[in-house]
Amino acid sequence: MFSGNEWIIVVVVALVLFGGSQIPKLARSLGQAQKEFKAGISEGESEEAAEKADEKKADAKKADAKKDSTSDA
């Protein structure tokens, strides 16, 4: 990844580009964006799991209905 000297260069460039007063605002915005991204990912995973569970229930109902119709004949 980055070594110590490279991090120092990155920090100096960030200070020059954004100014000392803008760095906390930038860090806060990045943290909020990361939190929203993680929440969106977990929400998508939970929706996907719910859809899979619904599909399994529907498949089980179809199998039961098919079994009942073949046993009646």
MMTF fields as JSON, N, C-alpha, C and O atoms, coordinates in Angstrom:
{
  "mmtfVersion": "1.0.0",
  "mmtfProducer": "UNKNOWN",
  "numBonds": 291,
  "numAtoms": 292,
  "numGroups": 73,
  "numChains": 1,
  "numModels": 1,
  "chainsPerModel": [1],
  "groupsPerChain": [73],
  "chainIdList": ["A"],
  "bondAtomList": [4, 2, 8, 6, 12, 10, 16, 14, 20, 18, 24, 22, 28, 26, 32, 30, 36, 34, 40, 38, 44, 42, 48, 46, 52, 50, 56, 54, 60, 58, 64, 62, 68, 66, 72, 70, 76, 74, 80, 78, 84, 82, 88, 86, 92, 90, 96, 94, 100, 98, 104, 102, 108, 106, 112, 110, 116, 114, 120, 118, 124, 122, 128, 126, 132, 130, 136, 134, 140, 138, 144, 142, 148, 146, 152, 150, 156, 154, 160, 158, 164, 162, 168, 166, 172, 170, 176, 174, 180, 178, 184, 182, 188, 186, 192, 190, 196, 194, 200, 198, 204, 202, 208, 206, 212, 210, 216, 214, 220, 218, 224, 222, 228, 226, 232, 230, 236, 234, 240, 238, 244, 242, 248, 246, 252, 250, 256, 254, 260, 258, 264, 262, 268, 266, 272, 270, 276, 274, 280, 278, 284, 282, 288, 286],
  "bondOrderList": [1, 1, 1, 1, 1, 1, 1, 1, 1, 1, 1, 1, 1, 1, 1, 1, 1, 1, 1, 1, 1, 1, 1, 1, 1, 1, 1, 1, 1, 1, 1, 1, 1, 1, 1, 1, 1, 1, 1, 1, 1, 1, 1, 1, 1, 1, 1, 1, 1, 1, 1, 1, 1, 1, 1, 1, 1, 1, 1, 1, 1, 1, 1, 1, 1, 1, 1, 1, 1, 1, 1, 1],
  "groupList": [{"groupName": "MET", "atomNameList": ["N", "CA", "C", "O"], "elementList": ["N", "C", "C", "O"], "formalChargeList": [0, 0, 0, 0], "bondAtomList": [1, 0, 2, 1, 3, 2], "bondOrderList": [1, 1, 2], "singleLetterCode": "M", "chemCompType": "L-PEPTIDE LINKING"}, {"groupName": "PHE", "atomNameList": ["N", "CA", "C", "O"], "elementList": ["N", "C", "C", "O"], "formalChargeList": [0, 0, 0, 0], "bondAtomList": [1, 0, 2, 1, 3, 2], "bondOrderList": [1, 1, 2], "singleLetterCode": "F", "chemCompType": "L-PEPTIDE LINKING"}, {"groupName": "SER", "atomNameList": ["N", "CA", "C", "O"], "elementList": ["N", "C", "C", "O"], "formalChargeList": [0, 0, 0, 0], "bondAtomList": [1, 0, 2, 1, 3, 2], "bondOrderList": [1, 1, 2], "singleLetterCode": "S", "chemCompType": "L-PEPTIDE LINKING"}, {"groupName": "GLY", "atomNameList": ["N", "CA", "C", "O"], "elementList": ["N", "C", "C", "O"], "formalChargeList": [0, 0, 0, 0], "bondAtomList": [1, 0, 2, 1, 3, 2], "bondOrderList": [1, 1, 2], "singleLetterCode": "G", "chemCompType": "PEPTIDE LINKING"}, {"groupName": "ASN", "atomNameList": ["N", "CA", "C", "O"], "elementList": ["N", "C", "C", "O"], "formalChargeList": [0, 0, 0, 0], "bondAtomList": [1, 0, 2, 1, 3, 2], "bondOrderList": [1, 1, 2], "singleLetterCode": "N", "chemCompType": "L-PEPTIDE LINKING"}, {"groupName": "GLU", "atomNameList": ["N", "CA", "C", "O"], "elementList": ["N", "C", "C", "O"], "formalChargeList": [0, 0, 0, 0], "bondAtomList": [1, 0, 2, 1, 3, 2], "bondOrderList": [1, 1, 2], "singleLetterCode": "E", "chemCompType": "L-PEPTIDE LINKING"}, {"groupName": "TRP", "atomNameList": ["N", "CA", "C", "O"], "elementList": ["N", "C", "C", "O"], "formalChargeList": [0, 0, 0, 0], "bondAtomList": [1, 0, 2, 1, 3, 2], "bondOrderList": [1, 1, 2], "singleLetterCode": "W", "chemCompType": "L-PEPTIDE LINKING"}, {"groupName": "ILE", "atomNameList": ["N", "CA", "C", "O"], "elementList": ["N", "C", "C", "O"], "formalChargeList": [0, 0, 0, 0], "bondAtomList": [1, 0, 2, 1, 3, 2], "bondOrderList": [1, 1, 2], "singleLetterCode": "I", "chemCompType": "L-PEPTIDE LINKING"}, {"groupName": "VAL", "atomNameList": ["N", "CA", "C", "O"], "elementList": ["N", "C", "C", "O"], "formalChargeList": [0, 0, 0, 0], "bondAtomList": [1, 0, 2, 1, 3, 2], "bondOrderList": [1, 1, 2], "singleLetterCode": "V", "chemCompType": "L-PEPTIDE LINKING"}, {"groupName": "ALA", "atomNameList": ["N", "CA", "C", "O"], "elementList": ["N", "C", "C", "O"], "formalChargeList": [0, 0, 0, 0], "bondAtomList": [1, 0, 2, 1, 3, 2], "bondOrderList": [1, 1, 2], "singleLetterCode": "A", "chemCompType": "L-PEPTIDE LINKING"}, {"groupName": "LEU", "atomNameList": ["N", "CA", "C", "O"], "elementList": ["N", "C", "C", "O"], "formalChargeList": [0, 0, 0, 0], "bondAtomList": [1, 0, 2, 1, 3, 2], "bondOrderList": [1, 1, 2], "singleLetterCode": "L", "chemCompType": "L-PEPTIDE LINKING"}, {"groupName": "GLN", "atomNameList": ["N", "CA", "C", "O"], "elementList": ["N", "C", "C", "O"], "formalChargeList": [0, 0, 0, 0], "bondAtomList": [1, 0, 2, 1, 3, 2], "bondOrderList": [1, 1, 2], "singleLetterCode": "Q", "chemCompType": "L-PEPTIDE LINKING"}, {"groupName": "PRO", "atomNameList": ["N", "CA", "C", "O"], "elementList": ["N", "C", "C", "O"], "formalChargeList": [0, 0, 0, 0], "bondAtomList": [1, 0, 2, 1, 3, 2], "bondOrderList": [1, 1, 2], "singleLetterCode": "P", "chemCompType": "L-PEPTIDE LINKING"}, {"groupName": "LYS", "atomNameList": ["N", "CA", "C", "O"], "elementList": ["N", "C", "C", "O"], "formalChargeList": [0, 0, 0, 0], "bondAtomList": [1, 0, 2, 1, 3, 2], "bondOrderList": [1, 1, 2], "singleLetterCode": "K", "chemCompType": "L-PEPTIDE LINKING"}, {"groupName": "ARG", "atomNameList": ["N", "CA", "C", "O"], "elementList": ["N", "C", "C", "O"], "formalChargeList": [0, 0, 0, 0], "bondAtomList": [1, 0, 2, 1, 3, 2], "bondOrderList": [1, 1, 2], "singleLetterCode": "R", "chemCompType": "L-PEPTIDE LINKING"}, {"groupName": "ASP", "atomNameList": ["N", "CA", "C", "O"], "elementList": ["N", "C", "C", "O"], "formalChargeList": [0, 0, 0, 0], "bondAtomList": [1, 0, 2, 1, 3, 2], "bondOrderList": [1, 1, 2], "singleLetterCode": "D", "chemCompType": "L-PEPTIDE LINKING"}, {"groupName": "THR", "atomNameList": ["N", "CA", "C", "O"], "elementList": ["N", "C", "C", "O"], "formalChargeList": [0, 0, 0, 0], "bondAtomList": [1, 0, 2, 1, 3, 2], "bondOrderList": [1, 1, 2], "singleLetterCode": "T", "chemCompType": "L-PEPTIDE LINKING"}],
  "groupTypeList": [0, 1, 2, 3, 4, 5, 6, 7, 7, 8, 8, 8, 8, 9, 10, 8, 10, 1, 3, 3, 2, 11, 7, 12, 13, 10, 9, 14, 2, 10, 3, 11, 9, 11, 13, 5, 1, 13, 9, 3, 7, 2, 5, 3, 5, 2, 5, 5, 9, 9, 5, 13, 9, 15, 5, 13, 13, 9, 15, 9, 13, 13, 9, 15, 9, 13, 13, 15, 2, 16, 2, 15, 9],
  "groupIdList": [1, 2, 3, 4, 5, 6, 7, 8, 9, 10, 11, 12, 13, 14, 15, 16, 17, 18, 19, 20, 21, 22, 23, 24, 25, 26, 27, 28, 29, 30, 31, 32, 33, 34, 35, 36, 37, 38, 39, 40, 41, 42, 43, 44, 45, 46, 47, 48, 49, 50, 51, 52, 53, 54, 55, 56, 57, 58, 59, 60, 61, 62, 63, 64, 65, 66, 67, 68, 69, 70, 71, 72, 73],
  "secStructList": [7, 7, 7, 2, 2, 2, 2, 2, 2, 2, 2, 2, 2, 2, 2, 2, 2, 2, 7, 6, 6, 2, 2, 2, 2, 2, 2, 2, 2, 2, 2, 2, 2, 2, 2, 2, 2, 2, 2, 2, 2, 2, 2, 2, 2, 2, 2, 2, 2, 2, 2, 2, 2, 2, 2, 2, 2, 2, 2, 2, 2, 2, 2, 2, 2, 2, 2, 2, 2, 2, 2, 2, 7],
  "xCoordList": [0.848, 0.0, 0.897, 1.786, 0.671, 1.488, 2.5, 2.207, 3.697, 4.68, 4.543, 3.701, 5.352, 5.25, 5.459, 4.718, 6.461, 6.753, 5.616, 5.298, 5.014, 3.915, 2.703, 2.019, 2.432, 1.31, 1.544, 0.617, 2.777, 3.1, 2.846, 2.288, 3.252, 3.036, 1.538, 1.087, 0.773, -0.673, -1.309, -2.159, -0.924, -1.483, -1.126, -1.974, 0.103, 0.529, -0.246, -0.701, -0.4, -1.149, -2.606, -3.18, -3.205, -4.588, -4.711, -5.669, -3.77, -3.793, -3.671, -4.354, -2.808, -2.626, -3.879, -4.31, -4.468, -5.634, -6.889, -7.609, -7.154, -8.417, -8.304, -9.314, -7.144, -6.994, -7.299, -8.06, -6.731, -6.87, -8.297, -8.684, -9.077, -10.437, -11.382, -12.413, -11.061, -11.95, -11.719, -12.587, -10.596, -10.268, -11.282, -11.743, -11.652, -12.655, -14.01, -14.67, -14.417, -15.676, -15.601, -16.547, -14.483, -14.279, -14.29, -14.915, -13.603, -13.571, -14.966, -15.347, -15.719, -17.078, -17.964, -18.751, -17.839, -18.635, -18.273, -19.153, -16.996, -16.564, -17.073, -17.494, -17.037, -17.547, -19.04, -19.511, -19.783, -21.225, -21.531, -22.435, -20.787, -20.994, -20.696, -21.412, -19.651, -19.303, -20.401, -20.747, -20.947, -22.015, -23.26, -23.884, -23.623, -24.782, -24.563, -25.49, -23.349, -23.023, -23.175, -23.77, -22.643, -22.757, -24.209, -24.62, -24.991, -26.409, -27.131, -27.983, -26.8, -27.412, -27.047, -27.891, -25.8, -25.358, -26.098, -26.585, -26.19, -26.867, -28.359, -28.971, -28.949, -30.366, -30.593, -31.563, -29.715, -29.826, -29.669, -30.379, -28.756, -28.555, -29.771, -30.162, -30.377, -31.552, -32.744, -33.526, -32.891, -33.971, -33.77, -34.724, -32.531, -32.214, -32.523, -33.066, -32.184, -32.464, -33.966, -34.442, -34.715, -36.167, -36.788, -37.718, -36.278, -36.789, -36.518, -37.373, -35.342, -35.012, -35.922, -36.361, -36.204, -37.087, -38.497, -39.152, -38.962, -40.288, -40.347, -41.347, -39.271, -39.225, -39.27, -39.935, -38.57, -38.579, -39.973, -40.418, -40.667, -42.026, -42.956, -43.792, -42.81, -43.664, -43.384, -44.315, -42.125, -41.768, -42.331, -42.803, -42.281, -42.813, -44.326, -44.862, -45.013, -46.463, -46.804, -47.754, -46.032, -46.267, -46.061, -46.838, -45.012, -44.723, -45.833, -46.235, -46.333, -47.433, -48.701, -49.415, -48.973, -50.173, -50.066, -51.045, -48.889, -48.682, -48.828, -49.42, -48.286, -48.359, -49.821, -50.255, -50.576, -51.988, -52.804, -53.699, -52.501, -53.265, -52.947, -53.821, -51.725, -51.378, -51.912, -52.216, -52.03, -52.55, -54.079, -54.633, -54.759, -56.204, -56.602, -57.709, -55.751, -56.092, -56.017, -56.277],
  "yCoordList": [-1.172, 0.0, 1.239, 1.358, 2.156, 3.36, 3.222, 2.629, 3.776, 3.807, 5.142, 5.967, 5.347, 6.55, 7.838, 8.805, 7.851, 9.059, 9.39, 10.561, 8.378, 8.611, 9.203, 10.064, 8.747, 9.303, 10.777, 11.584, 11.12, 12.523, 13.387, 14.479, 12.905, 13.65, 13.806, 14.885, 12.745, 12.808, 13.83, 14.606, 13.849, 14.796, 16.231, 17.12, 16.462, 17.817, 18.288, 19.432, 17.424, 17.796, 18.096, 19.054, 17.295, 17.531, 18.877, 19.614, 19.199, 20.486, 21.646, 22.66, 21.504, 22.578, 22.743, 23.867, 21.629, 21.696, 22.189, 23.036, 21.678, 21.949, 22.982, 23.576, 23.208, 24.136, 23.44, 22.473, 23.911, 23.28, 23.258, 22.313, 24.268, 24.323, 23.387, 22.998, 23.021, 22.165, 20.679, 19.868, 20.306, 18.89, 18.218, 17.124, 18.809, 18.148, 17.972, 16.948, 18.962, 18.85, 17.718, 16.945, 17.628, 16.574, 15.199, 14.269, 15.07, 13.792, 13.415, 12.245, 14.382, 14.128, 13.656, 12.724, 14.288, 13.898, 12.497, 11.714, 12.18, 10.841, 9.79, 8.71, 10.094, 9.16, 8.92, 7.791, 9.988, 9.857, 9.046, 8.211, 9.29, 8.541, 7.062, 6.207, 6.756, 5.364, 4.692, 3.539, 5.4, 4.854, 4.571, 3.521, 5.494, 5.294, 4.134, 3.373, 3.999, 2.905, 1.563, 0.638, 1.449, 0.201, -0.122, -1.28, 0.907, 0.688, 0.201, -0.684, 0.763, 0.33, -1.095, -1.854, -1.465, -2.834, -3.819, -4.842, -3.525, -4.449, -4.515, -5.574, -3.404, -3.404, -4.271, -5.026, -4.163, -4.989, -6.463, -7.292, -6.803, -8.206, -8.755, -9.901, -7.95, -8.425, -8.595, -9.532, -7.699, -7.84, -9.097, -9.816, -9.352, -10.538, -11.811, -12.767, -11.826, -13.0, -13.202, -14.338, -12.112, -12.221, -12.761, -13.567, -12.32, -12.809, -14.303, -15.043, -14.74, -16.166, -16.986, -18.074, -16.469, -17.178, -17.269, -18.305, -16.195, -16.203, -17.211, -17.908, -17.282, -18.245, -19.682, -20.537, -19.947, -21.296, -21.658, -22.791, -20.704, -20.958, -21.237, -22.139, -20.459, -20.662, -22.019, -22.704, -22.411, -23.717, -24.849, -25.855, -24.684, -25.708, -25.83, -26.939, -24.71, -24.745, -25.434, -26.214, -25.146, -25.783, -27.288, -28.066, -27.693, -29.117, -29.801, -30.912, -29.161, -29.728, -29.833, -30.833, -28.804, -28.81, -29.923, -30.606, -30.081, -31.122, -32.501, -33.401, -32.662, -33.944, -34.283, -35.424, -33.263, -33.479, -33.837, -34.681, -33.205, -33.469, -34.853, -35.482, -35.335, -36.67, -37.763, -38.862, -37.478, -38.492, -38.614, -39.663, -37.565, -37.598, -38.42, -38.958, -38.526, -39.2, -40.665, -41.372],
  "zCoordList": [0.0, 0.0, 0.0, -0.843, 0.933, 1.015, 2.143, 3.181, 1.933, 3.011, 3.753, 3.398, 4.761, 5.583, 4.8, 4.977, 3.938, 3.159, 2.194, 1.984, 1.62, 0.675, 1.385, 0.831, 2.606, 3.362, 3.683, 3.63, 4.012, 4.304, 3.071, 3.179, 1.912, 0.668, 0.402, 0.019, 0.602, 0.383, 1.318, 0.883, 2.579, 3.547, 3.178, 3.257, 2.781, 2.397, 1.172, 1.128, 0.185, -1.018, -0.665, -1.184, 0.206, 0.623, 1.338, 1.103, 2.193, 2.893, 1.919, 2.068, 0.926, -0.054, -0.906, -1.164, -1.345, -2.222, -1.505, -2.034, -0.329, 0.348, 1.462, 1.841, 1.982, 3.104, 4.415, 4.445, 5.467, 6.775, 7.299, 7.986, 6.991, 7.527, 6.778, 7.326, 5.559, 4.763, 5.011, 4.688, 5.565, 5.788, 6.721, 6.396, 7.863, 8.722, 8.025, 8.199, 7.245, 6.505, 5.488, 5.334, 4.805, 3.813, 4.476, 3.967, 5.606, 6.327, 6.832, 6.778, 7.315, 7.79, 6.643, 6.807, 5.498, 4.332, 3.862, 3.506, 3.86, 3.466, 4.443, 4.028, 5.73, 6.732, 6.589, 6.719, 6.32, 6.128, 4.867, 4.869, 3.806, 2.57, 2.774, 2.253, 3.526, 3.808, 4.629, 4.373, 5.606, 6.44, 5.596, 5.751, 4.707, 3.841, 2.876, 2.595, 2.374, 1.456, 2.157, 1.604, 3.366, 4.128, 4.44, 4.373, 4.782, 5.069, 3.813, 3.893, 2.675, 1.424, 1.07, 0.594, 1.296, 1.022, 1.919, 1.439, 3.212, 4.128, 3.825, 3.966, 3.412, 3.039, 1.803, 1.741, 0.839, -0.361, -0.053, -0.622, 0.83, 1.204, 1.936, 1.713, 2.809, 3.543, 2.605, 2.764, 1.629, 0.647, -0.188, -0.487, -0.559, -1.361, -0.577, -1.131, 0.695, 1.535, 1.689, 1.685, 1.824, 1.951, 0.664, 0.712, -0.48, -1.762, -1.921, -2.407, -1.515, -1.603, -0.697, -1.073, 0.49, 1.418, 0.837, 0.955, 0.215, -0.405, -1.554, -1.724, -2.339, -3.447, -2.922, -3.508, -1.828, -1.246, -0.753, -0.935, -0.13, 0.343, -0.831, -0.766, -1.908, -3.077, -3.717, -4.139, -3.793, -4.347, -3.495, -4.025, -2.179, -1.28, -1.443, -1.428, -1.599, -1.795, -3.114, -3.18, -4.163, -5.458, -5.356, -5.908, -4.65, -4.499, -3.711, -4.057, -2.661, -1.876, -2.715, -2.651, -3.495, -4.328, -5.395, -5.696, -5.939, -6.96, -6.336, -6.931, -5.13, -4.426, -4.111, -4.272, -3.657, -3.334, -4.576, -4.51, -5.697, -6.918, -7.486, -8.084, -7.313, -7.812, -6.893, -7.356, -5.605, -4.683, -4.787, -4.457, -5.239, -5.405, -6.627, -6.666, -7.594, -8.848, -8.737, -9.711]
}
